[in-house]
């Protein structure tokens, strides 16, 4: 599962974080706080990621086990305006087995 956390601190909000969040909700077809039905993604909001000059910032964590979740492995992605976040989500998506 990929957990996507969109910063909602003031600096990121001034740099279109809300638009990025709305785009992620549209692409994933879920709201913040929800998981996709296939279990590939969870979308959340978060507080400041301490990279204010490069916002909007998004923390992306790939969760493979509970231990990985506790350890907090992930990356802070900078300049994640709507188009950039959508491209990142699409790059992380795996095809469904339909």
C-alpha positions in Angstrom: 0.0 0.0 0.0 1.2 3.5 -0.8 0.2 6.1 1.8 0.1 9.6 0.4 0.1 12.5 2.9 -0.6 16.0 1.6 0.8 18.8 3.8 -1.9 21.2 4.9 0.3 23.7 6.7 0.0 27.4 5.7 3.0 27.6 3.3 1.9 24.5 1.4 -1.7 25.7 1.3 -0.5 29.0 -0.3 1.3 26.9 -2.9 -1.9 25.0 -4.0 -1.8 22.0 -1.6 -5.6 22.1 -1.5 -5.7 21.8 -5.3 -3.2 18.9 -5.2 -5.4 17.1 -2.6 -8.5 17.5 -4.7 -6.7 16.2 -7.7 -5.5 13.1 -5.8 -9.0 12.5 -4.5 -10.3 12.7 -8.1 -7.5 10.4 -9.5 -7.8 7.8 -6.7 -11.6 8.2 -6.4 -11.5 8.5 -2.7 -11.5 11.2 0.0 -8.7 12.0 2.4 -8.8 9.4 5.2 -9.9 6.6 2.9 -8.2 3.7 1.1 -8.8 2.7 -2.5 -11.0 -0.4 -2.9 -8.0 -2.4 -4.3 -5.9 -1.5 -1.3 -3.1 0.1 -3.3 -3.5 3.6 -1.8 -4.4 5.5 1.3 -4.8 9.3 1.1 -4.3 11.5 4.1 -3.6 15.0 5.1 -0.8 16.0 7.5 0.9 18.9 9.2 4.1 20.6 8.2 6.7 18.5 6.6 9.4 21.1 7.3 10.2 21.9 3.7 8.2 25.0 3.3 10.2 26.7 0.6 9.5 23.8 -1.8 5.8 23.3 -1.3 3.4 21.9 -1.7 5.0 18.9 -0.1 3.7 15.3 0.0 5.0 12.4 2.0 4.8 9.1 0.2 5.2 5.9 2.2 5.2 2.4 0.7 3.9 0.1 3.4 4.9 -3.5 3.0 4.7 -4.6 6.6 3.7 -3.2 10.0 7.4 -2.8 10.9 7.9 -0.7 7.8 5.0 1.5 8.9 6.4 2.0 12.4 9.8 2.8 11.0 8.2 5.5 8.8 10.1 4.8 5.6 9.1 7.2 2.9 10.1 10.2 0.9 9.1 13.8 1.0 8.2 14.9 -2.6 8.5 18.7 -3.2 6.7 21.0 -5.7 3.7 18.5 -5.8 1.2 20.7 -7.6 -1.8 18.9 -9.1 -0.2 17.7 -12.3 3.0 16.5 -10.6 1.0 14.6 -7.9 -1.2 13.0 -10.5 1.8 11.9 -12.5 3.4 10.5 -9.3 0.2 8.5 -8.4 0.0 7.1 -11.9 3.6 6.0 -11.7 2.9 4.2 -8.5 -0.2 2.4 -9.7 0.0 -1.2 -10.6 -2.4 -2.7 -13.2 -5.4 -4.4 -11.8 -6.0 -8.1 -12.6 -9.3 -7.9 -14.3 
